[in-house]
Amino acid sequence: MAVAALANIEKTFGKRVLFDKLSLTIYPGERIGLIGDNGSGKTTLFRILSGAMIPDAGDVAVSRDTKLGYLTQDPVFDPGNSVIDEAELAFAELHRLSHRLRDLEHEMAGLEGEALERVLRLYQTAQHAFDLAGGYAWRHRLEATLLGVGLDRGTWEQSVTTLSGGQRSRLALARLLIAEPDLLLLDEPTNHLDLVAIEWLERYLLSFGGAVVLISHDRYLLDRLATRIVWLTQCRLKSYKGNYSSFVQQRELEELSQRRAFDQQQADIEKQSEFIRRFGAGQRSREAKGREKRLNRLLQSEELIQQVTDQRKIRLSLSTDQRAGDQVLDARELSKSYGEKVLWRGIGFHVTRGERAGIIGPNGSGKTTLLEVLLGERDADAGQIKWGANLRIGYYDQSLTDFDPDSTVIEEVWNGRDARQQEVRDVLATMLFRGEEVHKPVRLLSGGERARVRLAQLLLEKPNVLLLDEPTNHLDIASREALETALGQFPGTILCVSHDRYFLDKVIRRLLVLRPPDLMSFDGGYHDWAARESRQAAEAGRKAEESSLSRSKREPSLARASEKPSPRKDNPYLRPFGRLSTENLEREIHDTEVALAECQQDLTDPATYRDPGRSQSLNRDLQSLGTKLKQLEEEYFAREE
């Protein structure tokens, strides 16, 4: 049974047709990647599905029992709330039930007989709903989710008004995930997330039991998560089983088949047309007229095969007319701090001509700051930077704010650059700015259009060294692929900050990994780096296990539950019940379940509520036992894996 469905949806804006009899069915447990060009209507489709927008025609159906959660690109918060306040809003229903339970407890304290029995039944119903909604384990889920998306404890008491754009996006994502809806609609969920948070989100969604539809240009994410790709193209949806790589293969085969069928049909049409011309007035005129009728019916029917049209995408060819020296950059003993926060201390690296180096690291590690220091736009606290000879440096700033909002596109691109008007127009055409679009004011441009303006400027500047800060942000998949192809053919040097793992694998051959306050150099792309990290983690786990076994053999007393473990990292004894043997753990789970059942039974006894202190104490015990049981079960299941 479907959790949601769209049938024959139509939507227009002015003269522009956005959707034409568009249909989609979403089934339980699916993870659908929704892709399409920028401006094709993906976000509008989400708004229709969520009920925030009404289509011009068609039906929207969401299952009655389906709880829908929608992550927008522009989240709204109550300015009076802190981060933790906003996150707790996801537990509004739990809070309501908790207050309901307390109110019923107070009410029962003064009742007897049938009145007490009636309220007691209401209490039992509310208690059951409270347990189903997560009960007393909500705090653990809240904290784990906030930390997972990259909001550390130091931010939890901050006012939401002080958050950066990236922090606001992470808070909105956390608030949505905490609520655990049955259907998740995620619009660019990895925007503003660093690699660690993206990988955490992947693991979360892989284990998520509900249905997920995500709009994303992150091909690595789509490969890891998607069970189906839905492509919004030509006002309709096309569905493909599998992940993004599978979609690419299926689409290529589909287009190849369509081209062959189109060529065959066109050859047949030409053949029939030639027959009609030759015999239209002769002895075979009756046959010619019959063929003409059949041909006209074909030309007006859905059986007429359409020619495959290439996606509207940018065409990039980055070139340079100046050869750089062999030694491009030498950075030594660089340090940078903001107050007590140390970004990096004494780091250094060397870049030679033709290298393609990527800078990665967690949010807040100073990746953009490092580029700004290298460019001289910001001072380092210490260290030396030496650029080589014959360099022409081009810088792509991810903020895309260094534009005059009152300039037109052509004015912004042409300004200060030695080029003829026709050359500028040709470059803009490759960036999809044609005709009157070149006179569009910059202030009216979308993020993707601003990105294309900056790329057009780089084409005219012809740099031999590129410093790029998140260059794939704001670009759709087709534009990202065009950029990757251009950078792959670029004869110069590239130093690039990026969280786009697919891009890093396609373009980058060396990684500079920031782990404050240090930096390490790694030869290889992201896939190689991730494999190395996975191997090291597995090796560290194996050594820790061997060390634990060896220590247990040398000191058997440490394996007994009565002894205290040594304070070591990754030591299972540091977990709440890691010190227990499996047998003792099973016994403790049983005893806790019995105690929890007895506590719940006492709470159903009308006599309990004649003593408000007693009922409050039992509720505290119920909360404590619920938390303990959750921790015991987590420990038990961890040992089974």
ZAMARGU-4260 file (C-alpha; in steps of 0.2 Angstrom, whole numbers, plus 5000, padded with zeros to 4 digits):
<rodrens>
0) 5000/5000/5000 | 5007/5017/4995 | 5011/5030/5008 | 5008/5045/4996 | 5003/5047/4978
5) 5002/5061/4965 | 4991/5058/4950 | 4990/5069/4934 | 4997/5084/4943 | 4997/5100/4932
10) 5005/5117/4937 | 5009/5132/4928 | 5017/5149/4932 | 5011/5162/4920 | 5014/5155/4902
15) 5027/5142/4909 | 5021/5124/4911 | 5030/5116/4926 | 5020/5100/4927 | 5010/5091/4914
20) 5000/5076/4920 | 5014/5072/4932 | 5011/5056/4943 | 5021/5048/4957 | 5018/5034/4969
25) 5029/5032/4985 | 5029/5015/4994 | 5034/5011/5012 | 5053/5009/5015 | 5058/5017/4998
30) 5072/5029/4997 | 5069/5040/4981 | 5082/5052/4974 | 5072/5066/4965 | 5084/5074/4952
35) 5082/5087/4938 | 5089/5103/4932 | 5089/5119/4943 | 5072/5127/4940 | 5063/5111/4934
40) 5051/5112/4949 | 5058/5099/4961 | 5055/5110/4977 | 5037/5115/4970 | 5034/5096/4969
45) 5038/5094/4987 | 5027/5109/4992 | 5012/5101/4983 | 5016/5084/4991 | 5017/5092/5008
50) 5001/5102/5005 | 5009/5119/5006 | 5004/5122/4988 | 4988/5117/4978 | 4991/5111/4960
55) 4980/5118/4946 | 4974/5100/4942 | 4976/5082/4948 | 4975/5073/4964 | 4987/5072/4980
60) 4984/5058/4992 | 4994/5055/5008 | 4989/5040/5018 | 4979/5044/5034 | 4991/5036/5045
65) 5006/5044/5037 | 5016/5057/5047 | 5025/5068/5035 | 5041/5078/5038 | 5047/5091/5026
70) 5064/5099/5027 | 5064/5115/5017 | 5079/5125/5011 | 5074/5140/5021 | 5069/5134/5039
75) 5059/5146/5051 | 5062/5146/5069 | 5055/5156/5084 | 5068/5170/5087 | 5064/5168/5106
80) 5070/5150/5107 | 5087/5142/5110 | 5094/5128/5099 | 5088/5115/5112 | 5071/5123/5113
85) 5069/5121/5095 | 5075/5103/5095 | 5063/5099/5109 | 5048/5105/5098 | 5049/5089/5089
90) 5043/5081/5106 | 5028/5092/5107 | 5016/5077/5107 | 5027/5069/5121 | 5027/5084/5131
95) 5008/5086/5129 | 5006/5068/5135 | 5017/5070/5149 | 5007/5085/5155 | 4991/5075/5152
100) 4998/5061/5164 | 5002/5073/5177 | 4985/5082/5176 | 4977/5065/5178 | 4987/5060/5193
105) 4982/5076/5202 | 4964/5073/5197 | 4964/5055/5203 | 4971/5061/5220 | 4954/5067/5225
110) 4942/5054/5217 | 4935/5038/5223 | 4924/5024/5215 | 4917/5025/5198 | 4924/5043/5195
115) 4942/5036/5199 | 4940/5021/5188 | 4935/5032/5173 | 4950/5044/5175 | 4961/5029/5178
120) 4956/5022/5161 | 4960/5038/5153 | 4977/5038/5162 | 4981/5020/5155 | 4977/5026/5138
125) 4988/5041/5139 | 5002/5031/5147 | 5001/5019/5132 | 5002/5033/5120 | 5016/5040/5129
130) 5026/5024/5128 | 5022/5022/5110 | 5028/5040/5106 | 5045/5036/5114 | 5042/5038/5132
135) 5057/5043/5143 | 5070/5039/5130 | 5067/5055/5121 | 5082/5065/5128 | 5094/5052/5123
140) 5087/5053/5105 | 5088/5072/5105 | 5106/5073/5110 | 5112/5060/5099 | 5104/5068/5084
145) 5110/5085/5087 | 5128/5079/5089 | 5126/5068/5073 | 5122/5083/5062 | 5136/5093/5069
150) 5129/5104/5083 | 5140/5102/5098 | 5134/5104/5116 | 5142/5122/5116 | 5128/5128/5104
155) 5113/5121/5113 | 5110/5136/5124 | 5113/5148/5110 | 5098/5159/5103 | 5093/5153/5086
160) 5096/5171/5080 | 5115/5169/5083 | 5116/5154/5071 | 5125/5154/5055 | 5116/5148/5039
165) 5124/5131/5040 | 5120/5129/5058 | 5101/5134/5055 | 5101/5120/5041 | 5108/5107/5053
170) 5096/5112/5067 | 5081/5111/5055 | 5087/5094/5049 | 5090/5088/5067 | 5072/5094/5072
175) 5065/5084/5058 | 5074/5068/5061 | 5070/5068/5079 | 5052/5069/5075 | 5054/5052/5066
180) 5040/5054/5053 | 5034/5040/5042 | 5038/5050/5026 | 5053/5061/5025 | 5054/5075/5011
185) 5072/5081/5011 | 5076/5096/5000 | 5095/5097/4998 | 5099/5090/5016 | 5118/5090/5014
190) 5119/5108/5011 | 5131/5116/5024 | 5135/5098/5031 | 5153/5093/5032 | 5159/5076/5027
195) 5157/5069/5045 | 5139/5075/5046 | 5135/5069/5029 | 5141/5051/5033 | 5131/5051/5049
200) 5116/5056/5039 | 5119/5042/5027 | 5120/5030/5041 | 5104/5037/5049 | 5094/5036/5033
205) 5100/5019/5028 | 5093/5012/5045 | 5077/5023/5044 | 5062/5013/5043 | 5050/5025/5034
210) 5050/5031/5016 | 5062/5045/5010 | 5061/5056/4995 | 5077/5068/4994 | 5081/5081/4982
215) 5100/5081/4980 | 5114/5085/4967 | 5125/5074/4978 | 5129/5059/4967 | 5139/5050/4980
220) 5124/5052/4992 | 5112/5046/4979 | 5123/5031/4975 | 5124/5026/4993 | 5105/5029/4998
225) 5094/5028/4983 | 5083/5013/4979 | 5075/5022/4965 | 5079/5038/4955 | 5065/5049/4949
230) 5070/5061/4935 | 5060/5077/4933 | 5061/5081/4915 | 5050/5089/4901 | 5037/5093/4914
235) 5035/5074/4919 | 5043/5061/4930 | 5053/5046/4924 | 5057/5032/4936 | 5072/5021/4937
240) 5076/5007/4949 | 5092/5007/4958 | 5104/5021/4963 | 5112/5036/4953 | 5125/5025/4944
245) 5111/5013/4939 | 5101/5027/4933 | 5115/5034/4922 | 5117/5017/4914 | 5098/5015/4911
250) 5096/5032/4904 | 5111/5029/4892 | 5103/5013/4885 | 5086/5021/4884 | 5093/5036/4874
255) 5103/5024/4863 | 5087/5014/4859 | 5077/5029/4856 | 5090/5036/4844 | 5090/5020/4834
260) 5071/5019/4834 | 5070/5037/4829 | 5082/5035/4815 | 5072/5019/4809 | 5056/5028/4810
265) 5062/5044/4801 | 5069/5033/4787 | 5052/5024/4785 | 5043/5041/4785 | 5055/5047/4771
270) 5052/5031/4761 | 5033/5033/4763 | 5034/5051/4758 | 5044/5047/4743 | 5031/5034/4737
275) 5017/5047/4740 | 5026/5060/4729 | 5030/5047/4715 | 5013/5039/4714 | 5001/5052/4720
280) 4994/5055/4703 | 4998/5039/4694 | 4990/5021/4693 | 4995/5018/4711 | 4987/5034/4717
285) 4974/5024/4728 | 4988/5015/4737 | 4998/5032/4738 | 4983/5040/4746 | 4981/5026/4758
290) 4999/5027/4763 | 4997/5046/4765 | 4982/5044/4778 | 4992/5031/4788 | 5007/5043/4788
295) 4997/5058/4794 | 4989/5048/4808 | 5007/5043/4813 | 5013/5061/4813 | 4999/5066/4824
300) 4999/5051/4836 | 5009/5047/4852 | 5018/5033/4841 | 5029/5046/4833 | 5046/5045/4841
305) 5054/5061/4847 | 5072/5065/4844 | 5083/5064/4859 | 5087/5081/4865 | 5102/5085/4875
310) 5100/5092/4892 | 5102/5110/4893 | 5119/5112/4902 | 5134/5123/4903 | 5149/5121/4891
315) 5165/5124/4900 | 5182/5124/4893 | 5195/5132/4905 | 5211/5137/4896 | 5226/5148/4900
320) 5238/5157/4889 | 5252/5158/4902 | 5263/5144/4908 | 5266/5144/4927 | 5283/5140/4935
325) 5286/5122/4941 | 5285/5128/4960 | 5268/5135/4962 | 5266/5137/4981 | 5276/5134/4997
330) 5267/5137/5014 | 5277/5135/5030 | 5273/5135/5048 | 5256/5143/5046 | 5246/5146/5062
335) 5229/5154/5064 | 5218/5156/5079 | 5202/5166/5084 | 5203/5169/5103 | 5205/5152/5112
340) 5200/5143/5096 | 5215/5136/5087 | 5211/5132/5068 | 5229/5127/5063 | 5246/5128/5071
345) 5263/5126/5062 | 5255/5118/5046 | 5264/5117/5029 | 5262/5110/5012 | 5270/5112/4995
350) 5261/5113/4978 | 5269/5110/4961 | 5263/5115/4943 | 5249/5104/4937 | 5244/5097/4954
355) 5225/5094/4959 | 5224/5096/4978 | 5208/5096/4988 | 5206/5103/5005 | 5194/5093/5017
360) 5190/5094/5035 | 5175/5097/5047 | 5165/5113/5047 | 5175/5126/5057 | 5192/5119/5054
365) 5197/5134/5044 | 5196/5128/5025 | 5190/5144/5018 | 5201/5154/5030 | 5216/5145/5023
370) 5212/5150/5005 | 5209/5168/5011 | 5226/5168/5020 | 5235/5160/5004 | 5227/5174/4994
375) 5232/5188/5006 | 5214/5193/5010 | 5217/5188/5028 | 5232/5188/5039 | 5240/5172/5047
380) 5246/5173/5065 | 5262/5166/5060 | 5271/5157/5045 | 5277/5160/5027 | 5268/5159/5010
385) 5278/5160/4994 | 5270/5159/4977 | 5279/5154/4962 | 5283/5164/4946 | 5271/5168/4931
390) 5255/5165/4940 | 5238/5171/4936 | 5227/5166/4950 | 5208/5163/4948 | 5197/5162/4964
395) 5180/5155/4966 | 5172/5161/4982 | 5157/5150/4988 | 5148/5165/4995 | 5146/5173/4978
400) 5143/5190/4986 | 5157/5200/4977 | 5145/5206/4964 | 5137/5223/4961 | 5118/5220/4963
405) 5114/5234/4951 | 5125/5227/4937 | 5118/5217/4923 | 5125/5199/4919 | 5135/5205/4904
410) 5142/5221/4914 | 5147/5210/4929 | 5156/5198/4918 | 5164/5210/4906 | 5170/5223/4919
415) 5189/5225/4920 | 5192/5210/4908 | 5201/5212/4892 | 5189/5205/4879 | 5178/5210/4865
420) 5159/5210/4867 | 5156/5196/4855 | 5168/5185/4865 | 5159/5190/4881 | 5143/5185/4874
425) 5150/5169/4867 | 5156/5164/4885 | 5139/5169/4892 | 5130/5158/4880 | 5141/5143/4886
430) 5134/5147/4903 | 5116/5147/4897 | 5114/5166/4897 | 5107/5170/4879 | 5098/5184/4871
435) 5090/5196/4884 | 5096/5185/4898 | 5113/5194/4898 | 5104/5210/4903 | 5096/5203/4919
440) 5101/5212/4935 | 5113/5202/4946 | 5101/5205/4961 | 5088/5195/4953 | 5099/5180/4950
445) 5097/5163/4959 | 5112/5154/4967 | 5114/5143/4952 | 5114/5158/4940 | 5127/5168/4951
450) 5138/5152/4951 | 5137/5153/4932 | 5142/5171/4931 | 5157/5168/4942 | 5162/5153/4931
455) 5160/5165/4915 | 5172/5177/4923 | 5185/5163/4926 | 5183/5158/4908 | 5188/5176/4902
460) 5202/5178/4915 | 5211/5162/4909 | 5220/5158/4925 | 5234/5145/4927 | 5230/5142/4945
465) 5213/5140/4952 | 5208/5142/4970 | 5190/5135/4972 | 5179/5136/4987 | 5165/5124/4986
470) 5163/5126/4967 | 5149/5113/4965 | 5137/5122/4977 | 5122/5129/4968 | 5125/5118/4952
475) 5114/5105/4946 | 5120/5088/4941 | 5123/5092/4923 | 5132/5108/4927 | 5143/5098/4940
480) 5148/5085/4926 | 5152/5099/4914 | 5163/5107/4927 | 5172/5091/4931 | 5175/5088/4913
485) 5183/5105/4911 | 5193/5104/4926 | 5199/5087/4921 | 5206/5095/4905 | 5212/5111/4913
490) 5231/5112/4910 | 5235/5122/4926 | 5235/5119/4945 | 5220/5117/4956 | 5218/5119/4975
495) 5200/5116/4980 | 5189/5116/4996 | 5174/5104/4993 | 5162/5092/5003 | 5157/5085/4986
500) 5164/5067/4987 | 5159/5063/4969 | 5168/5079/4963 | 5183/5075/4974 | 5185/5058/4966
505) 5183/5064/4948 | 5195/5079/4949 | 5206/5078/4964 | 5222/5068/4965 | 5229/5073/4982
510) 5220/5078/4998 | 5225/5091/5012 | 5216/5085/5027 | 5213/5098/5041 | 5211/5090/5058
515) 5213/5105/5070 | 5226/5110/5074 | 5235/5099/5061 | 5235/5096/5043 | 5241/5080/5034
520) 5244/5077/5015 | 5237/5061/5007 | 5240/5055/4989 | 5223/5050/4982 | 5205/5055/4980
525) 5191/5054/4992 | 5187/5035/4989 | 5205/5031/4993 | 5205/5042/5009 | 5188/5034/5015
530) 5195/5017/5012 | 5211/5021/5022 | 5201/5028/5037 | 5190/5013/5037 | 5205/5001/5037
535) 5213/5011/5051 | 5197/5011/5061 | 5195/4992/5059 | 5213/4989/5064 | 5211/5000/5079
540) 5196/4990/5084 | 5205/4974/5082 | 5219/4980/5092 | 5208/4986/5106 | 5199/4969/5106
545) 5215/4959/5106 | 5222/4971/5120 | 5206/4968/5130 | 5207/4949/5128 | 5225/4949/5133
550) 5222/4960/5148 | 5208/4949/5153 | 5219/4933/5152 | 5233/4942/5163 | 5221/4949/5175
555) 5205/4938/5176 | 5198/4949/5190 | 5196/4963/5178 | 5183/4953/5169 | 5172/4951/5184
560) 5158/4963/5186 | 5163/4968/5203 | 5180/4976/5197 | 5182/4993/5190 | 5189/4994/5173
565) 5204/5005/5168 | 5199/5022/5160 | 5204/5018/5142 | 5197/5025/5126 | 5185/5013/5117
570) 5184/5002/5133 | 5167/4993/5134 | 5169/4995/5153 | 5166/5013/5151 | 5149/5010/5145
575) 5135/5011/5158 | 5133/4991/5158 | 5148/4986/5148 | 5156/4979/5164 | 5142/4965/5165
580) 5145/4948/5158 | 5132/4943/5145 | 5123/4931/5157 | 5122/4945/5170 | 5116/4957/5157
585) 5102/4946/5152 | 5097/4944/5171 | 5098/4962/5173 | 5087/4965/5158 | 5074/4953/5165
590) 5074/4961/5183 | 5072/4978/5176 | 5058/4973/5165 | 5049/4965/5180 | 5052/4981/5190
595) 5046/4992/5176 | 5030/4981/5175 | 5027/4982/5194 | 5029/5001/5193 | 5017/5002/5179
600) 5005/4991/5189 | 5006/5002/5205 | 5002/5017/5194 | 4986/5009/5189 | 4981/5006/5207
605) 4968/5020/5212 | 4975/5020/5230 | 4992/5027/5223 | 4984/5043/5219 | 4977/5047/5236
610) 4995/5051/5240 | 5002/5063/5227 | 5020/5061/5233 | 5019/5042/5230 | 5012/5044/5212
615) 5026/5057/5208 | 5039/5045/5215 | 5033/5031/5205 | 5033/5041/5189 | 5051/5046/5193
620) 5055/5027/5195 | 5046/5023/5179 | 5057/5036/5170 | 5073/5029/5178 | 5069/5011/5174
625) 5064/5015/5156 | 5081/5024/5153 | 5090/5009/5162 | 5081/4996/5151 | 5086/5006/5135
630) 5104/5006/5140 | 5104/4988/5144 | 5096/4983/5128 | 5108/4994/5118 | 5123/4985/5127
635) 5115/4968/5123 | 5112/4971/5105 | 5129/4979/5103 | 5137/4962/5108 | 5126/4952/5096
640) 5133/4963/5081
</rodrens>
